[in-house]
Amino acid sequence: MSMNRLQGKVAIVTGSGQGIGRAIARVFAAEGAKVVIATRTPAHGEATLKLIKDAGHEAAHFTADIGDARQAAGVVDRTVNHYGRIDILVHNAGSFLGGPVAEYSEEDLETVLSVNLKACFRLSKACIPHMRRQGGGRLLFTSSVTGPRVAMPGTSYYAASKGGINAFIRTAAIELARDAITVNGVEPGYIKTPAMDLLADEAGQAQMAKYVPMGCLGDPDDVAFAMLYLASDEARYVTGQTIVVDGGSTLPESPAFLEGVEGMKELKGS
């Protein structure tokens, strides 16, 4: 149920044509924000725009490749020209290109770093002057448990970019704290999105869910509501932090603790 946590705020959400980004855009709009949907694929962005408008909320759609420096900065300029301000940035767009380290591709590496990590700098630099004039703002980023906390073969480009995002969050938070601009992020685990469908089929996803303590994959809304908290006034004293949304998947030291392996003894205090 909406509590209008973001009433009167203007928010950019990159990569909001589907999956987690679409969920963030819809939740923010339902909470009163005017949402700018920034996507590379026009059809996806228009689909999100229609969902928000059909629900009676306010949004605009700008097509842009966030991996391009000029287009990234241009999204902020267009937002300010359209709505007159920018209160919240959510950089959620991501590239999942990858491969073995021994066979790395310079082109793919540059794409992943440009979209995932370099865009943090480009978008933030464009937003900061407007937020300073307004007396504050929110810079939010979709990171991942992959990289900062766990590793997966073939994802070194992606993992490195997400580890970089966490480092960016902490440093930018220190620099911008006195401007009342908070910098935070969310680290999703296994979330049921179109990207997850590319990683594994239904049977594969069911197998993955067995290793999540909560027994299921997450929903994009689970990430969106964490972002909502960080975007709201309720998080005004939170900065330089990330929230893990993974159903507990990074908690077990070994899958054995979830499978009830025969022969393992329960540890008890003396």
C-alpha positions as CSV (number, residue, x, y, z in Angstrom):
1,M,0.0,0.0,0.0
2,S,1.4,3.4,-1.0
3,M,2.5,5.7,1.8
4,N,3.6,8.4,-0.7
5,R,7.2,8.1,0.6
6,L,8.5,9.8,-2.6
7,Q,5.8,12.4,-3.1
8,G,7.0,15.3,-5.2
9,K,10.4,13.6,-5.9
10,V,11.9,13.1,-9.4
11,A,13.8,9.9,-9.9
12,I,15.8,8.5,-12.8
13,V,15.9,4.7,-13.0
14,T,18.3,3.3,-15.6
15,G,17.8,-0.2,-17.1
16,S,14.1,0.1,-16.2
17,G,12.7,-1.6,-19.3
18,Q,12.4,-4.9,-17.5
19,G,13.3,-7.0,-14.5
20,I,14.6,-5.3,-11.4
21,G,14.7,-1.8,-13.0
22,R,11.0,-2.1,-14.1
23,A,10.1,-3.1,-10.5
24,I,12.0,-0.1,-9.1
25,A,10.3,2.3,-11.5
26,R,6.8,1.0,-10.7
27,V,7.3,1.0,-6.9
28,F,8.8,4.5,-7.0
29,A,5.9,5.8,-9.1
30,A,3.4,4.2,-6.8
31,E,5.0,6.0,-3.9
32,G,4.5,9.4,-5.6
33,A,7.7,9.9,-7.6
34,K,7.9,11.2,-11.1
35,V,9.9,8.5,-12.8
36,V,12.2,8.8,-15.7
37,I,12.6,5.5,-17.4
38,A,16.0,5.4,-19.0
39,T,16.5,2.4,-21.3
40,R,18.5,1.3,-24.4
41,T,15.7,-0.6,-25.9
42,P,12.7,1.7,-26.8
43,A,10.1,-1.1,-26.8
44,H,11.0,-2.2,-23.3
45,G,10.9,1.4,-22.0
46,E,7.6,2.1,-23.6
47,A,6.2,-1.1,-22.0
48,T,7.2,0.1,-18.5
49,L,5.9,3.6,-19.2
50,K,2.5,2.1,-20.1
51,L,2.3,0.0,-17.0
52,I,3.0,3.1,-14.8
53,K,0.6,5.4,-16.7
54,D,-2.1,2.8,-16.7
55,A,-1.8,2.7,-12.9
56,G,-2.4,6.4,-12.8
57,H,1.1,7.5,-12.0
58,E,3.6,10.0,-13.6
59,A,6.6,8.9,-15.8
60,A,8.6,9.8,-18.9
61,H,10.7,7.6,-21.1
62,F,14.1,8.6,-22.5
63,T,16.0,6.2,-24.7
64,A,19.8,6.1,-24.0
65,D,22.8,3.9,-24.0
66,I,24.1,4.4,-20.5
67,G,27.5,2.9,-21.6
68,D,28.0,6.1,-23.7
69,A,29.3,9.0,-21.7
70,R,27.4,11.7,-23.5
71,Q,24.1,9.8,-23.5
72,A,24.4,9.1,-19.8
73,A,24.9,12.7,-18.9
74,G,22.2,13.6,-21.4
75,V,19.6,11.6,-19.5
76,V,20.2,13.9,-16.5
77,D,20.0,17.0,-18.6
78,R,16.7,15.9,-20.2
79,T,15.2,15.0,-16.9
80,V,16.0,18.4,-15.4
81,N,14.6,20.1,-18.5
82,H,11.5,18.0,-18.4
83,Y,10.7,18.0,-14.6
84,G,12.8,20.9,-13.4
85,R,14.8,18.9,-10.8
86,I,16.4,15.5,-10.0
87,D,16.1,14.1,-6.5
88,I,17.0,10.4,-6.9
89,L,19.2,8.5,-9.3
90,V,19.0,4.7,-9.5
91,H,21.7,3.3,-11.7
92,N,20.4,-0.2,-12.3
93,A,21.4,-0.9,-16.0
94,G,23.9,-3.7,-16.3
95,S,25.8,-5.7,-18.8
96,F,26.3,-9.4,-18.2
97,L,28.9,-10.2,-20.9
98,G,31.6,-12.5,-19.7
99,G,33.9,-15.5,-20.3
100,P,37.0,-17.2,-18.9
101,V,39.7,-14.9,-17.7
102,A,42.2,-16.7,-19.9
103,E,40.1,-15.9,-23.0
104,Y,39.1,-12.4,-22.1
105,S,37.8,-10.0,-24.7
106,E,38.9,-6.4,-24.5
107,E,35.7,-5.2,-26.3
108,D,33.4,-7.1,-23.9
109,L,35.4,-6.0,-20.8
110,E,35.1,-2.4,-21.9
111,T,31.3,-2.7,-22.5
112,V,30.8,-4.2,-19.0
113,L,32.9,-1.7,-17.2
114,S,31.4,1.2,-19.1
115,V,27.8,0.3,-18.5
116,N,28.1,-1.1,-15.0
117,L,30.9,0.9,-13.3
118,K,31.9,4.0,-15.4
119,A,28.3,5.1,-15.7
120,C,28.3,5.5,-11.9
121,F,30.8,8.3,-12.3
122,R,29.1,9.8,-15.3
123,L,25.6,9.9,-13.9
124,S,26.7,11.0,-10.5
125,K,28.8,13.9,-11.8
126,A,25.8,15.1,-13.9
127,C,23.4,14.8,-10.9
128,I,25.5,16.3,-8.1
129,P,25.3,20.0,-9.1
130,H,21.5,19.8,-9.2
131,M,21.3,18.0,-5.9
132,R,23.6,20.4,-4.2
133,R,21.5,23.4,-5.4
134,Q,18.4,21.6,-4.0
135,G,20.0,20.8,-0.7
136,G,20.4,17.1,-1.0
137,G,19.5,13.9,-3.0
138,R,20.0,10.2,-3.3
139,L,22.5,8.3,-5.5
140,L,21.6,4.6,-5.5
141,F,23.2,1.7,-7.4
142,T,22.3,-1.9,-8.1
143,S,25.4,-3.9,-7.2
144,S,25.4,-7.7,-6.7
145,V,26.5,-10.4,-4.3
146,T,28.6,-11.7,-7.2
147,G,31.9,-9.9,-6.8
148,P,31.7,-8.3,-3.5
149,R,30.8,-11.5,-1.6
150,V,30.8,-14.6,-3.8
151,A,32.3,-15.7,-7.1
152,M,31.0,-17.6,-10.1
153,P,33.1,-18.9,-13.0
154,G,32.9,-16.9,-16.2
155,T,31.7,-13.7,-14.5
156,S,34.9,-12.0,-13.8
157,Y,34.1,-8.8,-15.8
158,Y,30.7,-8.5,-14.1
159,A,32.1,-9.4,-10.6
160,A,34.9,-6.8,-11.0
161,S,32.4,-4.1,-12.0
162,K,30.2,-4.8,-9.0
163,G,33.1,-4.8,-6.6
164,G,34.0,-1.5,-8.1
165,I,30.5,-0.2,-7.5
166,N,30.7,-1.0,-3.8
167,A,34.0,0.9,-3.6
168,F,32.5,3.8,-5.5
169,I,29.5,3.9,-3.1
170,R,31.7,4.2,0.0
171,T,34.1,6.8,-1.4
172,A,31.4,9.0,-2.9
173,A,29.4,8.8,0.3
174,I,32.2,10.4,2.2
175,E,32.7,13.1,-0.3
176,L,29.0,14.0,-0.5
177,A,27.8,13.6,3.1
178,R,28.1,17.3,4.0
179,D,25.9,18.1,0.9
180,A,23.1,15.8,2.3
181,I,23.5,13.6,-0.7
182,T,23.5,10.0,0.4
183,V,25.1,7.2,-1.6
184,N,23.9,3.6,-1.2
185,G,23.2,0.4,-3.0
186,V,21.5,-3.0,-3.0
187,E,23.3,-6.3,-3.6
188,P,20.8,-8.7,-5.1
189,G,21.3,-12.5,-5.1
190,Y,19.3,-14.9,-7.3
191,I,16.3,-12.8,-8.6
192,K,13.7,-14.1,-11.0
193,T,14.3,-11.8,-14.0
194,P,14.8,-12.1,-17.8
195,A,18.5,-12.1,-17.1
196,M,18.1,-15.2,-14.9
197,D,16.2,-16.9,-17.7
198,L,19.3,-16.5,-19.8
199,L,21.4,-18.1,-17.1
200,A,19.3,-21.2,-16.5
201,D,16.1,-22.8,-17.6
202,E,13.2,-23.6,-15.2
203,A,14.8,-26.9,-14.0
204,G,18.1,-25.1,-13.5
205,Q,16.5,-22.4,-11.5
206,A,14.7,-24.9,-9.4
207,Q,18.0,-26.5,-8.6
208,M,19.5,-23.1,-7.7
209,A,16.7,-22.4,-5.4
210,K,17.6,-25.5,-3.3
211,Y,20.7,-23.7,-2.2
212,V,18.9,-20.6,-1.0
213,P,17.9,-20.9,2.7
214,M,14.5,-19.4,2.0
215,G,14.0,-22.0,-0.7
216,C,13.1,-19.8,-3.7
217,L,14.5,-17.2,-6.0
218,G,13.7,-13.6,-5.2
219,D,11.2,-11.3,-6.9
220,P,12.2,-8.0,-8.5
221,D,10.0,-6.3,-6.0
222,D,12.2,-7.5,-3.2
223,V,15.0,-5.4,-4.6
224,A,12.7,-2.5,-5.4
225,F,11.4,-2.2,-1.8
226,A,15.0,-2.1,-0.5
227,M,15.7,0.7,-3.0
228,L,12.5,2.5,-1.8
229,Y,13.8,2.6,1.7
230,L,17.2,4.0,0.7
231,A,15.4,6.6,-1.5
232,S,13.1,7.7,1.2
233,D,13.5,10.2,4.0
234,E,13.5,7.3,6.4
235,A,17.1,6.5,5.2
236,R,18.3,10.1,5.6
237,Y,21.1,9.0,8.0
238,V,22.2,6.0,6.0
239,T,25.1,6.5,3.5
240,G,28.0,4.4,2.1
241,Q,26.1,1.2,2.7
242,T,24.7,-1.7,0.7
243,I,21.7,-4.0,1.5
244,V,22.0,-7.6,0.6
245,V,18.7,-9.1,-0.8
246,D,19.5,-12.7,-1.4
247,G,17.2,-14.9,0.6
248,G,20.2,-15.8,2.7
249,S,22.1,-17.5,-0.1
250,T,25.4,-16.1,0.9
251,L,25.1,-17.2,4.5
252,P,25.9,-21.0,4.5
253,E,29.6,-21.9,4.6
254,S,28.7,-25.0,2.6
255,P,25.7,-26.4,0.8
256,A,26.0,-29.3,3.2
257,F,24.3,-27.2,5.9
258,L,21.2,-26.9,3.7
259,E,21.1,-30.5,2.5
260,G,21.2,-32.2,5.9
261,V,24.2,-34.3,4.9
262,E,24.3,-37.6,6.8
263,G,27.0,-37.9,9.4
264,M,27.2,-34.1,10.1
265,K,26.9,-33.5,13.9
266,E,25.0,-30.6,15.4
267,L,27.2,-28.3,17.3
268,K,26.1,-27.5,20.8
269,G,27.4,-25.2,23.4
270,S,29.2,-26.7,26.4
